Amino acid sequence: MRFTIKGLIASGVPDFRSECRSLLDCLGFELEIEGSLPDGPCLIVANHLSYLDIVILCTLRPAIFVTSFEVRDQPATGFFARLGRSIFVERRNYSTLLKDIGAIKDALRVGHTVGLFPEGTTSSGKMLPWKSSLLEAASALSVPVLPVALEYLEVNRKKICYSNHDLLYYYGSMSFNSHLPRLLQEVDQAKVKVTVLSPIVGTNRKKITDSARLAVLEVLLDRIPT
């Protein structure tokens, strides 16, 4: 089932804040949020470490997330992505880029908050370069771009480091079907911090992207796993 922007306008964005908070509570996650979101539509841009990132960000505000077509066709993550009215894009196909940007514009134009991960994939802790193309949707409409830094600080009451971050981080060739059971079996506590930074408004998507990435990187710099 593919959701269209027309469908988004008719049905609205599902509000899963209470469900996501309950899920994080069940997993033993302690969530600390610093800062707040501006009124009105915005484009949330964040570093990306795990599928848990979306659950965490969904506790802030109902939002539509931008994700890849590959996710859409996966049994578990694809189901939840469709349930959350995700906008599916083909990041590597420049022929569909304008259509993808248009879909994000449509969502912002009708007042929705949209979230995306400009790295385009998850990392093992060292933040990857950010791609600017999809931020064109916000710059063209002068909609605020909101940098958000996600930090996994502890797992099982130990500081996140190279030897234990794979319990939470999901990246590379990891399999969701093996990672999730391990998380459920081995993790009984985790501490996560979400830092909502100052909104950025501008007309140059590359400058906005660079400024947003730098703002997030400055928060994370002292806590990259070693």
N, C-alpha and C positions, 0 to 999 in steps of 0.2 A: 504494500500500500504506500503510495507516495502522496505526501501532503503538499498542497500548493499554497501560494501566498493568499489566494482568494479564500482557501479553507482556513488559513490562519486568522484572517480578519473575521470570518464568520464564527469560528469556535473559540478564539482567544488563545492565550498561552496557558497551558496547565500550570497550576500552582502546586508544586510538589515540595514546598518548603518544610512543612511539618513532617511529611514522609521521609525526606532526606535527613532531617534532624533526628528522627526516630531511628533510622537506619544507622547513622553514625553513633548514636547512643548505644545501640545493640552491639556494635563493633568495638565499643570501648574507646571511641575517639573523643578527645577533648579539643574543642574548637575555640580558638581565640580570634576575634575579629577586631581589627583596628581600622578606623575610618568608616566612612559611610558613602552610599551611592547618591549621586545627584538626582534631583527630581527630573522626571521626563525620560525620554529614550536616550540610550547611550550604547556605545559599543565597548564591551568589556574585552580587554586583551590581557592574557595571563601566560606565565610560563607553564609548561606542561610536563608532568612527571608520571601520571597514572590515570586510569579510568576513574579513580576516586575523585579526581579534580572536579569533574562535572557534578558529582553528588555534593561536594563541598560548596561549589559556587552556586548551586541551586538553593542553598539555604539563605542566600542574600536577597534574591528577588526572582520572581518568575521570568524566565529568559528563554529565548530560542538559541540553540547552539549550532554553530557551523561545523560540520564534520565531513568526512570523505565518503564517496560512494562505496568504498570498500567496507566501511563500517555498516552501511545500510544493509548489506547482504549477509552479515554475520548473525548467527542464530540468536544469541543472548543480547550482545551489545546493540545489534541492529534493531531488535524489538524495542528496547528502551529508548533508542534514539528516535525511532518513529513515533513512539508514544509521546515523547517530549517535543514533537513537531520540529525536529531538526531540519536545517537547510543542508542538503547534501551537495557537495561540490567536487569537481574533478580538478584538483590543484595543478596537476601536470598537463592539463589539456588547455592550451591557450585559446583554442577555438570556442570554448564554452565560458571563457573568463568573464566576458561582458554580461552574459546571462546570469552567472553566479553573483556578480556584483549587483546586478539589478534585483535579484531576489533578496539580497541583504538590504538594499535600499528600500524596497517595498515594505519590509518588516519594520525598519526604523521609521519610515515615513508615517506609518499608521500608529506609531507610539510604542512599539515593542522594544525591550532591551534585547540585544543580541550579544552572544559571547563567542569568541573564537580564540584559538591558540596559534599565534603567528609563526611558531616554529614549524607547524605543519605536522608534527609528530611528537611523541614523548622522548625525553632524554634520560640519561642515567644520573643526572644531577648537574652537569655542566651545561648551562643554557646554550642552545643552538642559535644560529642567526635567525632573525625574524624576517619573514616575507611580507612585503608591504602591499601587494596587489589588492587584497580584499579590503584593506582599510580605505580604499578609494570610495567605498560606499558611505563612510562617515564623513570624509573630507569634502565630498561633493555636496553633502547636505548640511555641512557645518554642525554635525551632531558630535557631542563630546566623545572622545576616546578615553576610556577609563583604564589605566594600567592597574593590574592587581598582581601582587606577589604571593605565591603559594609556597609555604615552607612546611615540610614534614620534620618536626623537631625531635620527636622521640618515638620509639617503638618498643613496646614491652618494658617501659621505664628506663630505657637506655637511649643515650643520645644517638641520633641518626649518624651512621658512618658507612664506609664502604662495605663492611662485613655484614651489615644488617639491613641496608636500604632496599634490597630486593624484596623484602617482605611487603613493602608498600609500593615501591616504584614498579612501573610496568613499561618495558621498552624493548627495542631490538626484536629479537626472534622469540621473545617470551610468548607462551600460549595462555590465552585467557582461561581456557578450561583447566589448566594446571595451576595458574597463579591464584585464581579465586579460592579454590579449595585449600591451598596452602595458607592464604591469608586468614580464612575462617578457622582453620585448625591451630595456627601458630601465633596469631596476634590476639592479645586480650586487652591491649592498651596502646594508644597512639596519641600524640599531641601534634596538632596542626595549627599554624598561624596563617591568617589571611590578612594581608595589608592592602587596603584600598587607598590608592594614591590620588593625587590631584588630577582632575580631568584635563585633557588637552584638546583644544579646538584649533583647527587650522585648515588650510586649503592644499597643503603639500603633503601627500600621504607618506612620502619617504621621510620627511623631517618629523612628522608625527610618529612614525614607526620607530625611528631612531631615538626620539625623546622618550617614548613609552618604554622601550627596551632598556634604556639606560636607567630610568627610574626604578624599574623592577630589579635590574642587576645590582644597583646600589644597595637595595634591601637584602639581597641574597648573598652578596659578596663574602661576608664573613662566615657563612654557614654552608658553603658547598662541601659535601662529604669528601673526606680524604682517606 
